[in-house]
Amino acid sequence: MLSLGCVLVLCLAAAAAEDKVRFNFSQTGKILLSWDEVWEVGSPNMMAFLMPDKSLKIKIALEGRADIGHSAVLKYKCANSATFNTIDLSSVTRHQERCESTQIPFSVRIIDAKEGSYEFKLLDTPLGSYDVFNSKLELLVEVLVAGQPEVKLVSNSLFVWSLEPLGKYRSKTSSGSSISTRFLTPDAVSFLKNLKMESNFGFKEFLDPSVVNALRNAPPFLRAKINMGAVLNFDAGSCENYQVSRAALFVNYHSKLDDKAQNLLKHIHLNLATGRLHYAAYGLSASIFNSFEGRSPTQVGICATLSFSGQGQPYDRTFSVEQKIPRDKVMYTKQGVNAPDCSLPDNVNEEPISIFSGMDHTPLVCPIICSDPLTVYKFTHTSKDHRRKALTPMSTKDWTEVDGIRVSKTGNIIEFPPTAQNRHAGQYMCEAGNKKFTFNADVVSMPQFSYKPSDGPSEVSGSLPAVIYAMEGESMSYNCSTYFNNVAQVTAEPVFYSPAVRESADWKELRMSEFNSLFGSRTVSVDTLTSLTDRRTINITVSRVPPGDSSTGRDFTHRVICRATVGKADAEKIGMPKYVVESGSSVFFLHRPTPASFDLSRARNCSEQRCSTASGAEFSVALKPEVTAKLKAIGVEVMAMFKIDDVYLKDLNIINQKGVSEITFERDTNRLTFKVHPITDDKVLVELQKRKTLTPVFNFRYPSRVSLVNLQLHKDRHGSRDVAAGDKDCRADRMCFYSTDFDVASSLRPIVMGIDFQGKPVLEVASAGPGILVAILIAFLLLLLIAALLVFLLRRDSGQTYMLDEKERQQGNHPDLEAKEEQFKEYQRPEEGGLKASRLSLSSSISAASKDDQELDEYGNDDDIDVGRFAEDGSFIGGYTTDPKKREAFNAHRV
């Protein structure tokens, strides 16, 4: 970020408080401010050209401690004064006038105290045109921090000019006597009333000699940007509100030229070096006559005009010379004969010119004048490496951009952008008729640490990082580059401001050797590269950040500045007595973390907190409050995560899932917590039981919004990065400047907590997931269905086996009727003596000659059995035989 001169001493309050205060402003390569724009206090040297009815806004913005009180004063140096005066900005509730008795009076008033914005306005000046470019105001702002008188912020300067005297009718000679003059000569006013032209090509003394002399004293930058001339206002309204499209302009250039005015410049050329208006009589009279006849005004007005070229004009004023001239007092006629020829004024065919980058648009108007408005004008560019390019406009557009340069529709005007570069330097030739004119252009770009190329997609930054964190024992390198073009003398050097010590709060500017002597070794080394003529690069390397000195309170906290200055001759090209641009960085020292930097009171291992499946476990680690407060105060981001053995806990999906565990990190307190819920899953328990260590990893990072374009952090000495870990590994994270992962074997040991869960998981229905409940329900319904099917099949088979009623009815019997007729008979045991239990045993056998044997012999042959002998009433045995003879005997017996 760009800073300024004394500003850089600004900044850091006592090292213990870490109240770093500095100006906050936009990075810009712009040097010239327009009216109604904002001067952001803290930016590099700038300039402005103002008028009494226009204002400039002053904005004071600080960064660092938001709640710190401060007071601001505006220091100003009146024109041609050698000393500064002071205005307390907190008390300017209304316009307060200053430099009233001098040549450039001004006033200041507060707009919004909370936002730090104020209005600055010039007042009417008694200054003469002779001293316009020799007299200027110098402004700067000084900020004091409440309760810390040693912290003083001093901005770079804003230089303010007033061009009002050029348009007024007073001047001053070199001897000091006042003379009365006119912006336009009396002959010029008469010429504009009647357009009397004696020959086809001629000139008129147009500008007052005192104005011409004043322009000769202007710096080259101003001479290339200032536009002067007159306006014929055919509506005869107010000169301050004329419309370009309804007026004719006799000027060297105007940023609001339409195509009619652009064509008019083919017939006239106003030379500011001589004050002469050259003209082509026929073309000029025809153009004015056509405008006059087309509008038939009853009155015509003549106005003088003065402005700066560009899109945002820092100065644009139109003064009344003669207004509302009756029609009968003016006479515009056409020349009788058209001589289609072109002329080169003053017989000069070459002119050196400087194009200043960062200064808004700069025009080149072809000075060749021609009678015929249809004459074709051509511009070509031959660069310094001899490449030639035609700058051809499109007929359908008012302006066409070619290689970053704007070309007018009529082809006789080109404009350089504020981002003009060295490649735009070279020879610009315009051709019309048989005439040629050459501009030999140099592009001058004052030193700046960032710029936007006209053909590039984004800004090129050579600034230092806004902040650098210096961790004890670590190494780093950073650089700054200043870019410029065609500046003869540029000096680039680093400057250091020593950190405060307990005995003294003074900040002292130190060179390299002095800074290194504070730490007893060559801690910092610098290499300034000048390999390119348009760039200076300063490389700064910190080999090892030294530890803090507890006896003095001094540590490596400091401010480093890249400062670029130009020689006096180069500064005078843009009208400034000096030109300084700076890029600064605040370097914050940090002690290397140790176990003492952490709150480990809740980092108990499982043996201490009795991890179990029923109660789970909780592990928590945090940076101590005082460490967290310091990191927050200087803007360090902290990112923390757990490693379980050699795996990042977040990547272990079996554990890191909802309902199993929670991993949280509270950024306000930098507390990292791993909570294990009661365990109901065997897989989770097995995974936890096989893991041995849980290690917290804390990464210290730059905020994501900070640009680290020119800063390199040397982390390779900690080993190659773990590609699989992605941006969790500090070595793979560009914004990470330190990690506790680096110190596993040195000052910071890993915080280890053994994981040894006891018990087995308790299965709980309530804890079952929806999928498990649905599966159980489906299985239960399936079992019910199978049981019902088995019962049905078993009952169906029994019925088919014993359906005797059906069989009897098929044989012609009626078992239901027979059952009704049959009477129940009580069974009576035979009177034979029964067998005694003592006479029987499992080994006894029936005698072969027993009566039983004789009865069994009757079953010897199926063919001989008389089935009728064994039949009984109600018996169906014979009815189921398949032999026809036996079935016949059975039926006969039944009958």
ZIZIGI-V705004 format. One record per backbone hydrogen bond with DSSP energy under -1.0 kcal/mol. CO is the residue of the C=O (numbers start at 0). NH is the residue of the N-H. Records with the same first field share a line. If there is no record, write none. Layout:
BEGIN
CO=NH  NH
END
This chain:
BEGIN
0=583
3=7
4=7
5=8
6=9
10=20
13=17
17=19
18=12
20=10
21=62
30=46
33=36
36=56
38=58
39=42
45=158
46=32
47=160
50=53
54=35
55=119
56=38
57=117
58=40
60=23
62=21
68=145
70=143
71=88
72=141
73=86
74=139
75=84
76=137
77=80
84=75
86=73
87=90
90=92
91=109
95=107
97=105
98=101
104=122
105=97
106=120
107=95
108=118
111=115  116
115=59
116=110  111
117=57
118=108
119=55
120=106
127=130
128=131
130=134
136=159
137=76
138=157
139=74
140=154
141=72
142=152
143=70
144=147
147=150
150=144
152=142
156=45
157=138
158=47
159=136
160=49
162=165
163=166
170=178
172=175
176=172
178=170
182=207
184=188
185=189
186=190
187=191
188=192
189=193
190=194
192=330
199=280
201=278
203=276
205=184
207=211
208=212
209=213
210=214
211=215
214=217
218=222
219=223
221=225
224=308
226=306
227=251
228=304
229=249
230=302
231=247
232=300
237=240
238=241
242=245
243=246
247=231
249=229
253=256
257=261
258=262
259=263
260=264
262=265
263=266
265=369
266=279
268=277
270=274
274=205  206
275=270
276=203
277=268
278=201
279=283
280=284
281=285
282=286
283=287
284=288
285=289
286=290
287=291
288=292
289=293
290=294
291=295
297=326
299=324
300=232
301=320  321
302=230
303=318
304=228
305=316
306=226
314=307
316=305
318=303
321=301
324=299
325=328
326=329
338=340
340=370
342=368
343=346
344=347
348=437
350=439
352=441
354=443
355=358
357=30
361=415
363=413
368=342
371=374
377=430
378=390
379=428
380=388
381=426
382=385
386=382
388=380
389=391
393=396
397=408
399=406
401=404
404=401
405=414
406=399
407=410
411=365
412=407
413=363
414=405
415=361
416=419
417=357
420=423
421=424
425=440
426=381
427=438
428=379
429=436
430=377
431=434
434=431
436=429
437=350
438=427
439=352
440=425
441=354
443=356
444=484
447=482
448=461
450=459
459=450
461=480
465=585
467=587
469=589
470=473
473=544
474=713
475=541
476=711
477=539
479=537
481=535
482=447
484=444
488=566
490=564
492=562
494=560
495=509
496=558
503=500
507=497
509=495
510=514
511=515
512=516
515=518  520
520=522
522=542
524=540
526=538
528=536
531=534
533=483
535=481
536=528
537=479
538=526
539=477
540=524
541=475
544=472
548=552
551=501
553=548
557=586
558=496
559=584
560=494
561=582
562=492
563=580
564=490
566=570
567=571
570=573  575
571=574
572=220
578=565
579=44
580=563
581=2
582=561
584=559
585=467
586=557
587=469
589=471
593=596
594=597
596=623
598=621
599=602
601=619
604=608
605=609  610
610=757
611=615
612=678
615=611
616=675
618=673
620=671
621=598
623=627
624=628
625=629
626=630
627=631
628=632
629=633
630=635
636=700
638=698
640=696
641=648
642=694
643=646
646=643
647=650
648=651
650=652
651=654  655
654=656
656=659  660
659=676
661=674
663=672
665=669  670
669=622
670=665
671=620
672=663
673=618
674=661
675=616
680=684
681=685
682=686
683=687
684=688
685=689
692=644
694=642
696=640
697=739
698=638
699=736  737
700=636
702=705
707=710
709=478
711=476
712=714
714=717
715=718
722=725
724=727
725=728
728=731
732=735
734=701
737=699
738=741
739=742
753=605
757=612
764=767
768=772
769=773
770=774
771=775
772=776
773=777
774=778
775=779
776=780
777=781
778=782
779=783
780=784
781=785
782=786
783=787
784=788
785=789
786=790
787=791
788=792
789=793
790=794
791=795
792=796
793=797
794=798
795=799
796=800
797=801
801=803
803=807
804=808
805=809
806=810
807=812
808=811
813=817
814=818
816=820
817=821
835=838
840=843
846=849
849=853
850=854
851=855
852=856
855=858
856=859
864=866
865=868
871=874
876=879
877=880
882=886
883=887
884=888
885=889
886=890
887=891
888=892
889=893
890=894
END
